């Protein structure tokens, strides 16, 4: 029995129901980094799955989730700052000097 788990299909409905929080936001994330989007288990869950990657994401989170902040900017009056880091993975963005400067100021 083959089982495929798609991250995109799993989160699409949840993401569409999330509303803007109504507070100022800073959204910093990587883009264009290979990110896991689907796992296919051909021989049960005790074997390693086949993994499908997309170039859309930060290596941890697919871009469909990361770019939700752009929707928030259109849905609320409070400021939403979006900074995308090309070819940067999740932890690189999290611990970058630019990120620290944003949070410390």
N, C-alpha and C positions, 0 to 999 in steps of 0.2 A: 504494500500500500504506500502511495506517495502522498505526502502532505506538504503543501507550500504555504508559508506564512509571509504575507506581504505587509511590510511596515506601512507603506503608503495607504493601502486599503484599510488597514487597521485604524489609522489616525484621521482619515479624511472626515468622517462624520463627527468625531470629537472636535476637530479644529473648526468646523463650520459652526459649531454651537458656542464657541468661546467668544465672549464679547469684550470690547475694549475696557480696561480697568478704570479709566477715568482719572488717572494720575499721570504726572510726567514720567516718561520712560526713556531709558537709554538702551538701545538694542545693538549689541556688537556681536558679530558672528562671521565665521569663515564661509567662503563660497568656492565652488568649483573644485572641491576636494573629494576623492573617491569615498563614497559612503555606502554602507550596506543598506539595501532596500528590500531584499527578499531572501528567504531561506527555504530550501527544498530538502525535505527529509525523505529519502527514497527507501531507506532500510530501517526505519524506526528512529526514535529519539536518542538511542544510545550510540548512534554513529554520527560522525561529523556531517553537517548538511552541506549541500552545494549553496554557495552564496552568490547572489547577484549584486553587482555594484552599479552605482550611478555616479556621474561626475557632479551631481547636484547635492551639495551638503557640506558639512564640516568634518567628515570622518566619523562622527558620532550621531549627529542629528540631520535628517533629510531636510532639504531646503523648504519643503512645503510647511514645515513647522517653524523654521528659522524666519521665514519671510512673513509670518503672521503679524509682526510689528508694523509692516507697511499697511496692512488692513486697519490696524488700530489707529494709525495716523489719520486715516480718512473717517474714522468713526467717533473721534473724540476731539474736544477743543484743547485739551492739555497738550503740551509739546511732546513729540515723539522723535527722538534722535536715532537715526539708523546709520550704523557704520558697518560696511561689509569689507572683509579682508580677503582679497583674492588668494586662492591656494593656501589658506591657513586652516589648520585643523583646530578642533575644539579646545584643546588644552593650550595651544599656542596663543589663541585669542584670549583665553581666560587669564593667562599670566603675562600678557604682553605689557610693555611699558605704557602704550597708548591706553589700554584698558585700565590699568592702575591709575593713570592720570585722570581719566574720566571719573572714576569712582572716588578718588581722593579730593577732587576739586568741587 
